[in-house]
Each structure stands twice: as structure tokens, then as C-alpha cells.
Amino acid sequence: MFTHTIVIAGVSGDYETIAKKGKIVMTEKERSEILLHCKWVDRVICPCPWILTIDWVRDQGIHYVAHDDLVYKSLEGTMDIYYDVKKAGMFRPT
């Protein structure tokens, strides 16, 4: 999709992952370590916030967030966690 891209992988922390998705197989440290060994990943952020704010995304030097196009609800179940990023035109569906 883009040339000369730096890929930053965000890994959700264990607490939020368990709260939202249930039991986990690997810890956040193990999930991060796997991504660090992927040749296409340049940097890993862990824990990555469950809900990405525009300020946080920009502070990390991120131009676009790529994820599947499903709507993921906040822990409270009230909003799409990618709403602000999508509204800002910074979301790319995978």
C-alpha cells in the first residue's frame, strides 16, 4: 500500500486483552517477542492502548493505523475503539 514504510506493531496488554477477549495463550511479553522477530516489523509498542487517541498516535510518529475492518467495542462496550482514527482518515483496513 505504501513504499518506504516503517511498520510499528501495537500489542495490547494482558489486562485489557483478558478483559475484552478472555483467556490468553501467551503473555504480552511473549506476543511482543514474536513480533520483534518478524522481518516486516520495525518496532513493537507494548502495552499499546486499547483505544487509540489521535494525540497518542501522533506522539508515536504513526501516520496510519492498519487493522481489520470489524468494529471493536471499548471495554465499556460503548464505542468503536478506532473511531477517532477512522474519523481523522488515519485508518487503513487490512
SERO-36412 format. One line per field, with one value per residue (C-alpha): x, y, z. Coordinates in pm, whole numbers, plus 32768, in hexadecimal, padded with zeros to 4 digits. Layout:
x = [X | ...] .
y = [Y | ...] .
z = [Z | ...] .
***
This chain:
x = [8000 | 811F | 828D | 83A6 | 82CB | 8330 | 824C | 81FC | 813B | 8063 | 8030 | 7F10 | 7F68 | 7EFC | 7DFF | 7D39 | 7D56 | 7CCF | 7BBB | 7B49 | 7B96 | 7BB6 | 7CC7 | 7E15 | 7F0E | 8046 | 80A4 | 80D3 | 824A | 823A | 8157 | 8247 | 8376 | 82DA | 829B | 83FE | 8476 | 8391 | 8461 | 834E | 832A | 8415 | 8397 | 82AB | 81E3 | 816C | 8089 | 7FD0 | 7E96 | 7D51 | 7CB8 | 7DA2 | 7D89 | 7E02 | 7EF8 | 7F8C | 7FA6 | 8057 | 813C | 81B1 | 81FD | 80EB | 8048 | 7F4F | 7EB7 | 7E79 | 7D87 | 7C67 | 7B2B | 7A53 | 79C8 | 7A78 | 79C0 | 7A63 | 7A78 | 7936 | 789F | 783D | 790F | 79E9 | 7B4D | 7BC6 | 7ABB | 7BA1 | 7CAD | 7BAA | 7B0F | 7C68 | 7CA2 | 7DC6 | 7D31 | 7D81 | 7CBF | 7D8D] .
y = [8000 | 80EE | 80F7 | 8132 | 80D3 | 809F | 7F9F | 7FD1 | 7EB4 | 7F07 | 7DF2 | 7E0E | 7DD9 | 7C9E | 7D4A | 7DEB | 7CBB | 7BD2 | 7CC8 | 7CEC | 7B9D | 7AA7 | 79AB | 79E1 | 78DF | 79BA | 7AE0 | 7C3E | 7C0A | 7AC8 | 7B68 | 7C8F | 7BAE | 7AF1 | 7C38 | 7CB2 | 7B87 | 7BCC | 7C5C | 7D52 | 7DEB | 7F09 | 7F60 | 7ED3 | 7FA2 | 7EE2 | 7F1A | 7FD4 | 808C | 7FD6 | 811B | 81E3 | 835B | 843F | 84E2 | 8390 | 8320 | 8461 | 8458 | 8300 | 8386 | 82B2 | 832C | 8211 | 80FD | 7FB5 | 7EB4 | 7DDF | 7EA1 | 7E0A | 7EF3 | 7EB3 | 7F37 | 7FE1 | 7F24 | 7FD3 | 7F65 | 80C7 | 8125 | 80AB | 80B7 | 8132 | 8240 | 836D | 82D9 | 828A | 83E4 | 8482 | 83B5 | 82FD | 819C | 809A | 7F50 | 7E16] .
z = [8000 | 8050 | 7FED | 80E5 | 820B | 8375 | 8417 | 8586 | 862A | 8756 | 8854 | 8949 | 8AB4 | 8B66 | 8C4A | 8B30 | 8A4E | 8B5A | 8BB7 | 8A4E | 89AD | 8ACC | 8B12 | 8A65 | 89ED | 89F8 | 8AD3 | 8A46 | 8A62 | 8997 | 888E | 8873 | 8856 | 8732 | 8678 | 86B9 | 85EF | 84C7 | 83AB | 8348 | 84A5 | 84F6 | 8653 | 875A | 8851 | 8982 | 8A29 | 891D | 8990 | 8946 | 88C8 | 87EB | 8807 | 86F3 | 87E6 | 8846 | 86DA | 8678 | 87AB | 8734 | 85D7 | 853B | 83FA | 83C3 | 8496 | 83E1 | 846F | 83F6 | 83A9 | 84BD | 85C6 | 8711 | 8841 | 8969 | 8AB3 | 8B15 | 89C8 | 896C | 883D | 871E | 87A4 | 8650 | 862B | 8655 | 8573 | 8466 | 8484 | 8454 | 8316 | 83B8 | 83A8 | 829C | 829F | 8273] .
***
